[in-house]
């Protein structure tokens, strides 16, 4: 299992798989082709189906066009075997002949894989790859999930997560300030600022709920506008973890180091899913994005509130279980409808999962690892039109 740094990636929205990944692939291809006449980039499957809405071509052009012109070929109905998010980069000579080419896959959360080799983003550093095994380690050693993370990550992990938290907080605060219409054909107005103001008119529980919604909307709207966010585990689900942690820190005055530890636990949950299933909406639907983010946030909240390893695992399991089968069906190929609203709903569900788990001793019938297996199979069983192609579900309205 790889570093949780692959789960928390700081960058520009609106999509980790359709914007960050292609930009990273273009950068990698350019390293050995900085003197060419032109480039041709062929986008396949989901990348072709929703790439324009996700600014895939814009992200690639930003990298390649300063060196040479870029021609795009869109093949939305053609899926390569390894992953639905595929792209082929070709270097062309003056006669238009291909001098070299590479195929890349954007597998979710900004991670890329070049055909013929494993992703170079990071090495496998965790010996245990399931929640059950890690929970057993916690029970045997008397330590918690975040301590398992700190034991196996590089020494800079605390500083890295501190930077992650700083960017998450910044996205919340920027999103609460910015107003207006989001880019794209939907003409969707930002709502975070108004939710934040309206929440002040309520008391206690309703105010807390309204603020949580506002924080999730703030980050998701920043992402939709191409602002700086942190994948958690993706751009499309980036509002859930920061909303929950921001709300809890504001309400209970948790220190930044406590938040960093909670992020470590959240990252571990995301890494387990990414290792054993997927966090790519194009591969398994929105259950792999919003569902996993909800599980990450529920685990982090449970830890902050003093949960046992079993209660933390239960909160994560419950959060993911109740997102099973969620389709990825963005309207107009934009990370706006239903994505933004889903972030707000999932943030609330994460808190609910944490509270529910706290009413128990942590014992339950279905394990988190079992739900991850079911999520993977469910995702593979979903027709492709429900997996980030904008050909089915809400995208057809």
N, C-alpha and C positions, 0 to 999 in steps of 0.2 A: 504494500500500500504506500502511496506516495505522500509527499508533504502536503499539509493543509494549506500551504501557500498556493497550491493549484486550485483550491476552493475559493480563497479570497484574493481576487486579482483586481487591482486598482486600474481603472481605465475609463474610456469614454463609451457611453451608450450609443445606440439603443439595444444592441444584442451581443452577448458574448460569443455565441456560435456563428452569427451572421455578420458581425462587425469586427469584434476583437480577433477572432480566429482567422478570418480571411486577411486582415491586415498583417497579422503575424506571419502567415504563410507567404504573403507577398514580400515581406521583409526578408524572409529566409531565402526565397528564390532569387531576389535581387543581389544577394551577397556574391553569387557566382555568375551573374549576368548583368554587370553594370555597364557593358559596352555592346548594345544591340541596336538593331534598326527599329524594331517594334516588338510588342508583346501581344499574345493572344491568350485570353483567359476564358475557359469554358466552365460554366457553373452548372451543376447537376442537381436534380431532385429538389429538396427543400430550399437549398441556396438559390436556385433559379426561380422557384415558385414565389418566394417572399423576399428575395434579395434586394429588390428596388426599395421596398418599404423599410427594410432594415439597413439601407445605405451600404450594402455589401460592395457594390461597384465603386461607390465614393471612397470607401475605406481603402480599397485596392489601388484606385487611381492616385490617391494621396501619396502612396509609396512609389508606384512605378512610373507615373506620368512625368515626373521631373527628369527621368532618364530617357524615356522613349514613349511614343504613343501606345495606347492600350485599346485593343479590340475585344469586345465581350461577345460570347456566344452563350445563349440561354437555353438549357435543355431540361425543362421542368419535369418532363415525363420520363426521363432516363435516370435510373438509380443505379449507382455502382454498388457492388456487393458488400463492401466493408462497412459503409455508413451512408445515411441519406444526405449528409452535408459534404459533398465532394466537389473539388475544383481542380482543373488541370491548367497549369501555367506553361506556356510555350514561349521560347525565345526565337524570334524570326530574323532572317537576314534580309538584304535589300530586295531579293526576288520573292520574298514571302515564304521561303522554305523554313521549316522547323529545324533549328540547330540543336536544341535541347529542350527537354520538358520534364516536369515533375507533377505528380498528382498528390494532393493533400486532402485530408479529411478533418473537418472541424467537429470535434466530438463532444463539445459542450463545455461551458465555463471558460471559454477562451483557449482551451487545449487543442493543439493540432497534432496530427500524425501524418508523416510523409510515407507514401506507399513504399512498402518494402522494409520499413524499419519502425521501431517503437518510438513513441513520442520522446522528445529530448527535454521536455519541460523540467523533469526532475527524476531522481532515482527513487526506487522503492526503499523506504526507510523503516517501515513499521512491520515487525514480525507477526503481529496479530492483525487479522483483517475482518473479524466479525465482532459485533457488539457483545455477543454472548461470551466470547473468549476474553475480551477486554474487561467486561464486567466481572468475570471470574478473577482476573488479575487484580482488579480493584478490591474485591472482597478478601482475597488472600493477603494483599499487602497493606490494607487499610487506607489506601490512597484513592484519589478520584481520577476521573477521565482526563482532566486538564493536566494532572501530574504525569499521566502516561504520555501525553503529547509533549510536554516539556522534556521528558526523559529521552525522547527519540529525535526531536527536531534539532536543528542547529542552534547554537547559543544565541543567535540574533532573533529567535522567534518572538520573544517578548517585545522587542523593539518593532518587529514587523507587524505584530498584532496591534501594538499601540498606534502605529501609522494607519493601519486598517480602520481602527476605531475613530481616529481623527478625521479620516475621509468620510466615514459613515455619518458622523455627527455633522460634518460640513454639508453633506448632501441633504440631511434633514433640514438644517437651518436655511440653506439656499432655497430648498423647495418650499419652505414656509414663507419665504420672502417674494419669490418670483410669481408673477401672475401673467395672464394673457392666454393666447391660444397655442396649443402644441403644434409643431410642424406636421404636415401631412394632409391628406384629403379628407380626413374625418372632421377637421375643424373643432377639435375637442378642447374645451376650456380647462385650464388648471383649476383644481378644487381645494388643494391643500390649505391655502391661506384662509379661505372662507370657512373650512371645517375647523381650523384652529381657532378662529375668532368666535364662531358659534359655540364651540365647546365651552368657552368661558362663561356662557350664559346658563350652564347647567350645574348641578351639584353632584359631588361624590361620584357614584358609579357611572352615570351618564357622561359626566365630564371626562372621566378617565377613558371611557370608550371612544368618545369623540376625539380626544387627543391622540389616541393610538391610531385611529383612522387617518388623522391629519399627518402624522409622522410617516406612515406607510405610503400615503398618497404623495407626500413631498418627495421622497426618494424616487418613487416610480415615475413621477412626472419629470424629475431631473433626468432620469435615464432616457425617457421618451424624447426629451429635447436634446439629447446628445451631450448631456453634462457629465461631469466626473462622478462615478459611483464605484462601488465595490461589488463584484460578483459574489453572490451568497445563496446558492452556488452559481447562479447565472445572472445575467443582466435583467432578464424578464421577471425574475423573482427577487430582485435586489432590495426591495423595500421592506421585506418581512423581518429579517433579523435585526437590522438597525432600528426599526420602529419599536420592536419589543424591548430591546436593550435600552434605547433612549427613554422610553416610557418608564421602565423600572428604575433607571438611574435618577430620573427627575423626581419620581415619587418616593423612592426609598433611600436616596443619596448614597448609592453604591459608589465605591471608589473606582478610579480608572483601572487599577490592577485587578479588581474583582471582575470588571467588564472584560478585561483581557483574558482572564481565566475562563469566563463564560464563552468567549469567542473561540478559545481553544477546544472546548467541548463541542461547540456547534460545528467547528471545522472538522473535528473527528467524525461526527455523524455524517457530514457531507462526504468525507473521504471514503467512509465505509460503503455508502451507496454508489459512489462513482466507481469504486473498485469492483463491486459485486453486481452492479446493474448499470445504471446510466443516469446522468443529470441533463441529458439532451432532449429537448422537446421534440426535435425532429426524429428521434429514435424511439422514445417511449411516451410521448405526449406530455402534457403539462403536469402530470403527477410527478415527473422527474425534476421539474423546476419548482413550481409553487408547493407541491407536496413535500419535497425534500427540504425546501427552505422552511416550511412550517415545522417539520421535525427538528431541524437545527435550532430554530428559535425556541421551541418547546423544551428541548434539552437544556439550552442555555438558561432559560427562565427558571427551570426546575433546579438547576445548580445554584443559581443566585439566591433562590428562596430556601436553600438548605436541604434539598432533596438527597435521598440516598442514591447509590448507583442504580438500584432496582427501580426507584421512582423516576429517575432521569431517563432510564431506558424505556419505561412504560410511557412516559409523556411523549417521547420521540416516536414510539411505535404507534400510539393512538393518533398522533398528528398525521403520520404518513398513511396509516390504514384508511382514514376517512377522506383521503384524496385519491384513492385507487380508482383508476379508470378515467381520470380527468383528461379531457382532450386538449390539444393545442390547436386553437382555431382562430388566430388573430384576424380581425377585419382589416382589409386592404393591406395585409402583410405588415401591419404596424404593431409595435409593442404598446398598445393603448387600450383597445377594447378586445377582449375582456381583461387584459393583463393587469392594468392598473388597479381596477376594482378588486380583482382576485388577491392582490397583495394585501389590501386592507382587510379583506375577509379572513385571509389566512393568518394575519397577525393576531386577530381576535381569537381565532381557533387555537393558535399556539398557547395563548394564555389560558384558554379553557382547558386544554389538554394538561397543562401544568397543574391547574387547580384540581382537576379530576384525579390525576395521579396522586396528589397529596392526600386525598381522602382514603387512599388505599395503603397497603403495606408494600406495594410494588409488585406483588405477585399477580400474574395474569396468564391466560391460556396461550395467546399468540405472541411469539417473540418478534422483536424488531427485525431480526435477520430473516424470519419467515416472510414478513411483509415485503422486505426488499426483494426476495425471490419472486413473490407473487407480482410485485410491481413490474419486474423485468419481463415476466411472461405476459402479463396483461398488455404491456407496451408493445411487445412484439406481435400480439394478436390484434391490436388496433389496426384498422385499415389506414393506409398512408394518407388519405384525405383528412384524417383527424390528427395528423402529426406535422404541424407547422408547414402546411402547403397552401393554406387559405382556400381549400377546395371543398371543405365540409363544415358542418356545425354552424357556429355563430358567424363564421366568415362568409357564409352564403346569404346572410340577411341584407 
